[in-house]
């Protein structure tokens, strides 16, 4: 069986009550933009049901090169600025390389 490596990104951002609506709007715009980028397999954001001020991001990328390119895009840099301005606590970001059997 062939094995292909894929990149999984898990992230979260927690906003203040005053900033959650702006963070949610910026996050949704970022997700929709990201889905059109080369190498994006999936990109989503969800609201944490236990903490409605926390947004959770789950992304799948074809390879590390696609993810690295994604990080340089103006939309990604804009989201980093918004998160930095609105976050109540430092955001989290984990990058994992996974191999699946096909």
Backbone as a printed PyTorch tensor [residue, N CA C, xyz], in Angstrom:
tensor([[[  0.8300,  -1.1860,   0.0000],
         [  0.0000,   0.0000,   0.0000],
         [  0.8730,   1.2470,   0.0000]],

        [[  0.4870,   2.2370,  -0.7650],
         [  1.2080,   3.5050,  -0.7700],
         [  0.8390,   4.3080,   0.4650]],

        [[  1.8040,   5.0470,   0.9600],
         [  1.5450,   5.8930,   2.1190],
         [  1.8760,   7.3290,   1.7470]],

        [[  0.9490,   8.2280,   2.0320],
         [  1.1350,   9.6390,   1.7300],
         [  1.0980,  10.4350,   3.0240]],

        [[  2.0590,  11.3450,   3.2040],
         [  2.0850,  12.2160,   4.3740],
         [  1.1680,  13.4050,   4.1150]],

        [[  0.4940,  13.8190,   5.1370],
         [ -0.3960,  14.9630,   5.0790],
         [ -0.1310,  15.7850,   6.3320]],

        [[ -0.4300,  17.0660,   6.2750],
         [ -0.2140,  17.9500,   7.4070],
         [ -1.5640,  18.2910,   8.0290]],

        [[ -1.6540,  18.1060,   9.3450],
         [ -2.8500,  18.4760,  10.1070],
         [ -2.4660,  19.6420,  11.0190]],

        [[ -3.2730,  20.6810,  11.0000],
         [ -3.0510,  21.8350,  11.8610],
         [ -4.2420,  21.9530,  12.8010]],

        [[ -3.9510,  22.0620,  14.0920],
         [ -4.9700,  22.2800,  15.1130],
         [ -4.6380,  23.5870,  15.8130]],

        [[ -5.6110,  24.4600,  15.9100],
         [ -5.3710,  25.7450,  16.5560],
         [ -6.5910,  26.2050,  17.3130]],

        [[ -6.3720,  27.1500,  18.2070],
         [ -7.5020,  27.7380,  18.9160],
         [ -7.1960,  29.1770,  19.2710]],

        [[ -8.2490,  29.9580,  19.3770],
         [ -8.1480,  31.3500,  19.7870],
         [ -9.3380,  31.6500,  20.6790]],

        [[ -9.0760,  32.2720,  21.8060],
         [-10.1360,  32.6520,  22.7440],
         [-10.2040,  34.1610,  22.7940]],

        [[-11.3770,  34.6940,  22.5240],
         [-11.5730,  36.1450,  22.4760],
         [-12.1960,  36.6500,  23.7690]],

        [[-12.1870,  37.9410,  23.9150],
         [-12.9570,  38.5800,  24.9740],
         [-14.4250,  38.5940,  24.5350]],

        [[-15.3210,  38.8360,  25.4610],
         [-16.7410,  38.9350,  25.0890],
         [-16.9580,  40.0350,  24.0570]],

        [[-16.2320,  41.1200,  24.1980],
         [-16.3790,  42.2510,  23.2770],
         [-15.8270,  41.9220,  21.8890]],

        [[-14.8730,  41.0150,  21.8040],
         [-14.2050,  40.7530,  20.5440],
         [-14.6430,  39.5100,  19.8030]],

        [[-15.5010,  38.6820,  20.4140],
         [-15.8200,  37.3940,  19.8020],
         [-16.4900,  37.5260,  18.4360]],

        [[-17.3960,  38.4830,  18.2740],
         [-18.0850,  38.6160,  16.9800],
         [-17.1120,  38.9900,  15.8720]],

        [[-16.1810,  39.9020,  16.1530],
         [-15.1860,  40.2990,  15.1490],
         [-14.2420,  39.1350,  14.8450]],

        [[-13.8360,  38.4030,  15.8880],
         [-12.9380,  37.2680,  15.6780],
         [-13.6400,  36.1800,  14.8710]],

        [[-14.8920,  35.9170,  15.1640],
         [-15.6380,  34.9050,  14.4180],
         [-15.7670,  35.2970,  12.9470]],

        [[-16.0890,  36.5410,  12.6700],
         [-16.2240,  37.0040,  11.2780],
         [-14.8890,  36.9030,  10.5440]],

        [[-13.8100,  37.3310,  11.1830],
         [-12.4840,  37.2580,  10.5530],
         [-12.0730,  35.8080,  10.3380]],

        [[-12.3980,  34.9390,  11.2710],
         [-12.0410,  33.5240,  11.1630],
         [-12.7940,  32.8450,  10.0200]],

        [[-14.0730,  33.1310,   9.9040],
         [-14.8570,  32.5470,   8.8040],
         [-14.3560,  33.0320,   7.4510]],

        [[-14.0330,  34.3100,   7.3390],
         [-13.4970,  34.8390,   6.0830],
         [-12.1690,  34.1520,   5.7590]],

        [[-11.3360,  33.9570,   6.7760],
         [-10.0460,  33.2960,   6.5850],
         [-10.2280,  31.8510,   6.1220]],

        [[-11.1380,  31.1320,   6.7470],
         [-11.3960,  29.7330,   6.3850],
         [-11.8700,  29.6420,   4.9310]],

        [[-12.8020,  30.4830,   4.5600],
         [-13.3400,  30.4380,   3.1910],
         [-12.2480,  30.7520,   2.1640]],

        [[-11.3930,  31.7310,   2.4620],
         [-10.2680,  32.0620,   1.5720],
         [ -9.2950,  30.8930,   1.4850]],

        [[ -8.9720,  30.3230,   2.6350],
         [ -7.9710,  29.2570,   2.6970],
         [ -8.3880,  28.0370,   1.9000]],

        [[ -9.6490,  27.7410,   1.8750],
         [-10.1380,  26.5690,   1.1370],
         [ -9.8480,  26.6440,  -0.3480]],

        [[ -9.6000,  27.8360,  -0.8640],
         [ -9.3170,  28.0020,  -2.2980],
         [ -7.8280,  27.9080,  -2.6070]],

        [[ -6.9880,  27.8070,  -1.5980],
         [ -5.5420,  27.7940,  -1.8060],
         [ -5.0670,  26.4200,  -2.2870]],

        [[ -4.0180,  26.4120,  -3.1170],
         [ -3.4550,  25.1330,  -3.5640],
         [ -2.9790,  24.3070,  -2.3730]],

        [[ -3.3130,  23.0290,  -2.3700],
         [ -2.8600,  22.1330,  -1.3160],
         [ -3.7550,  22.0800,  -0.0930]],

        [[ -4.7940,  22.9060,  -0.0440],
         [ -5.7230,  22.8570,   1.0870],
         [ -6.6980,  21.7140,   0.8530]],

        [[ -6.6660,  20.7270,   1.7380],
         [ -7.5640,  19.5820,   1.6530],
         [ -8.8600,  19.8910,   2.4090]],

        [[ -8.7340,  20.5340,   3.5610],
         [ -9.8950,  20.9170,   4.3710],
         [ -9.4620,  22.0260,   5.3280]],

        [[-10.4060,  22.8920,   5.6500],
         [-10.1050,  23.9970,   6.5640],
         [-11.4170,  24.3870,   7.2290]],

        [[-11.4520,  24.3560,   8.5480],
         [-12.6880,  24.6930,   9.2450],
         [-12.4400,  25.3750,  10.5740]],

        [[-13.4710,  26.0540,  11.0490],
         [-13.4540,  26.6740,  12.3700],
         [-14.7790,  26.3490,  13.0450]],

        [[-14.6900,  26.0490,  14.3320],
         [-15.8840,  25.7240,  15.1190],
         [-15.8210,  26.4740,  16.4410]],

        [[-16.9830,  26.6870,  17.0120],
         [-17.0600,  27.2950,  18.3350],
         [-17.0740,  26.1830,  19.3760]],

        [[-16.2640,  26.3320,  20.4050],
         [-16.1890,  25.3600,  21.4990],
         [-17.5150,  25.3870,  22.2680]],

        [[-18.1760,  24.2460,  22.3940],
         [-19.4790,  24.2100,  23.0670],
         [-19.3610,  24.4120,  24.5770]],

        [[-18.1720,  24.2010,  25.1310],
         [-17.9760,  24.4320,  26.5630],
         [-17.4870,  25.8460,  26.8630]],

        [[-16.9190,  26.5100,  25.8780],
         [-16.4340,  27.8830,  26.0420],
         [-16.7530,  28.6440,  24.7610]],

        [[-17.9070,  29.3170,  24.7040],
         [-18.3340,  29.9740,  23.4660],
         [-17.4470,  31.1320,  23.0190]],

        [[-16.4580,  31.5180,  23.8260],
         [-15.5130,  32.5470,  23.4120],
         [-14.2860,  31.9450,  22.7280]],

        [[-14.2220,  30.6100,  22.6700],
         [-13.0690,  29.9080,  22.0900],
         [-13.4410,  29.3360,  20.7240]],

        [[-12.6120,  29.6410,  19.7310],
         [-12.7680,  29.0880,  18.3860],
         [-11.6780,  28.0540,  18.1570]],

        [[-12.0400,  26.9520,  17.5060],
         [-11.1040,  25.8550,  17.2490],
         [-10.9760,  25.6770,  15.7340]],

        [[ -9.7370,  25.6380,  15.2680],
         [ -9.4390,  25.4830,  13.8460],
         [ -8.8910,  24.0890,  13.5940]],

        [[ -9.3680,  23.4500,  12.5300],
         [ -8.8360,  22.1610,  12.0870],
         [ -8.5730,  22.2930,  10.5970]],

        [[ -7.3230,  22.0320,  10.2140],
         [ -6.9180,  22.1710,   8.8190],
         [ -6.2070,  20.9090,   8.3580]],

        [[ -6.3640,  20.5940,   7.0870],
         [ -5.6130,  19.4930,   6.4500],
         [ -4.9620,  20.0590,   5.1990]],

        [[ -3.6560,  19.8160,   5.0670],
         [ -2.8850,  20.3010,   3.9290],
         [ -2.1940,  19.1340,   3.2480]],

        [[ -2.0610,  19.2130,   1.9400],
         [ -1.4590,  18.1310,   1.1630],
         [ -0.0120,  17.8860,   1.5680]],

        [[  0.7040,  18.9550,   1.9200],
         [  2.1060,  18.8130,   2.3150],
         [  2.5630,  20.0810,   3.0370]],

        [[  3.7650,  20.0300,   3.5760],
         [  4.2880,  21.1590,   4.3530],
         [  4.5200,  22.3810,   3.4690]],

        [[  4.9050,  22.1720,   2.2230],
         [  5.1290,  23.3030,   1.3200],
         [  3.8400,  24.1100,   1.1290]],

        [[  2.7110,  23.4340,   0.9840],
         [  1.4230,  24.1280,   0.8300],
         [  1.0870,  24.9160,   2.0900]],

        [[  1.3360,  24.3230,   3.2550],
         [  1.0650,  25.0240,   4.5110],
         [  1.9870,  26.2290,   4.6610]],

        [[  3.2670,  26.0510,   4.3480],
         [  4.2040,  27.1720,   4.4540],
         [  3.7850,  28.3240,   3.5480]],

        [[  3.3280,  28.0180,   2.3380],
         [  2.8350,  29.0550,   1.4390],
         [  1.5960,  29.7310,   2.0290]],

        [[  0.7070,  28.9470,   2.6070],
         [ -0.5020,  29.4740,   3.2500],
         [ -0.1460,  30.5050,   4.3210]],

        [[  0.8740,  30.2130,   5.1100],
         [  1.2670,  31.1210,   6.1930],
         [  1.7700,  32.4650,   5.6710]],

        [[  2.1900,  32.5480,   4.3990],
         [  2.7040,  33.8070,   3.8510],
         [  1.6210,  34.6490,   3.1800]],

        [[  0.4220,  34.1130,   3.0450],
         [ -0.6470,  34.8120,   2.3370],
         [ -1.1460,  36.0070,   3.1520]],

        [[ -1.5170,  37.1020,   2.4800],
         [ -2.0160,  38.2800,   3.1990],
         [ -3.1850,  37.9620,   4.1400]],

        [[ -4.0890,  37.0810,   3.7230],
         [ -5.2240,  36.7260,   4.5750],
         [ -4.7960,  36.0410,   5.8630]],

        [[ -3.7660,  35.2220,   5.7910],
         [ -3.2520,  34.5700,   6.9990],
         [ -2.6180,  35.5950,   7.9260]],

        [[ -1.8660,  36.5200,   7.3460],
         [ -1.2230,  37.5580,   8.1520],
         [ -2.2690,  38.4720,   8.7960]],

        [[ -3.3520,  38.7370,   8.0740],
         [ -4.4430,  39.5470,   8.6290],
         [ -5.0880,  38.8430,   9.8160]],

        [[ -5.3200,  37.5250,   9.6940],
         [ -5.9280,  36.7960,  10.8040],
         [ -5.0160,  36.8120,  12.0230]],

        [[ -3.7230,  36.6530,  11.8190],
         [ -2.7790,  36.7010,  12.9420],
         [ -2.8960,  38.0460,  13.6640]],

        [[ -3.0320,  39.1310,  12.9040],
         [ -3.1750,  40.4620,  13.5110],
         [ -4.4620,  40.5570,  14.3130]],

        [[ -5.5600,  40.0870,  13.7630],
         [ -6.8560,  40.1450,  14.4520],
         [ -6.8170,  39.3050,  15.7210]],

        [[ -6.2960,  38.0960,  15.6290],
         [ -6.2080,  37.2320,  16.8090],
         [ -5.3460,  37.9030,  17.8750]],

        [[ -4.2220,  38.4650,  17.4810],
         [ -3.3530,  39.1320,  18.4370],
         [ -4.0240,  40.2860,  19.1460]],

        [[ -4.8710,  40.9810,  18.4310],
         [ -5.5650,  42.1380,  18.9960],
         [ -6.7460,  41.7400,  19.8860]],

        [[ -7.4170,  40.6330,  19.5580],
         [ -8.6630,  40.2790,  20.2460],
         [ -8.5360,  39.1270,  21.2440]],

        [[ -7.4140,  38.4370,  21.2450],
         [ -7.2770,  37.2450,  22.0980],
         [ -7.2340,  37.6150,  23.5720]],

        [[ -7.9860,  36.8530,  24.3690],
         [ -7.9830,  37.0200,  25.8220],
         [ -6.8130,  36.2730,  26.4510]],

        [[ -6.3680,  35.2040,  25.7820],
         [ -5.2110,  34.3960,  26.2040],
         [ -4.4140,  34.0760,  24.9390]],

        [[ -3.1550,  33.6860,  25.0680],
         [ -2.3840,  33.3590,  23.8700],
         [ -3.0380,  32.2270,  23.0730]],

        [[ -3.0900,  32.3700,  21.7440],
         [ -3.6650,  31.3130,  20.9090],
         [ -2.7440,  30.0960,  20.8880]],

        [[ -3.2940,  28.9730,  20.4440],
         [ -2.5030,  27.7490,  20.3080],
         [ -2.4160,  27.3600,  18.8420]],

        [[ -1.3410,  26.6610,  18.4890],
         [ -1.1590,  26.1550,  17.1260],
         [ -0.2950,  24.9130,  17.2070]],

        [[ -0.8130,  23.8000,  16.6660],
         [ -0.0680,  22.5410,  16.5990],
         [ -0.0400,  22.1040,  15.1450]],

        [[  1.1190,  21.6440,  14.7030],
         [  1.2800,  21.1450,  13.3350],
         [  1.7450,  19.6890,  13.4370]],

        [[  0.9980,  18.8070,  12.7860],
         [  1.2970,  17.3700,  12.8350],
         [  1.4120,  16.8100,  11.4230]],

        [[  2.4380,  16.0060,  11.2080],
         [  2.5440,  15.2660,   9.9520],
         [  1.9950,  13.8800,  10.2100]],

        [[  1.0320,  13.4820,   9.3820],
         [  0.4120,  12.1680,   9.5540],
         [  0.5650,  11.3690,   8.2720]],

        [[  0.6010,  10.0900,   8.4080],
         [  0.6850,   9.1970,   7.2670],
         [ -0.5300,   8.2950,   7.2970]],

        [[ -1.2010,   8.2050,   6.1680],
         [ -2.3610,   7.3320,   6.0790],
         [ -2.1280,   6.3160,   4.9700]],

        [[ -2.6100,   5.1360,   5.1810],
         [ -2.5090,   4.0940,   4.1670],
         [ -3.5970,   4.2940,   3.1360]],

        [[ -3.2430,   4.1750,   1.8590],
         [ -4.2650,   4.3280,   0.8120],
         [ -4.3930,   3.0910,  -0.0120]]])
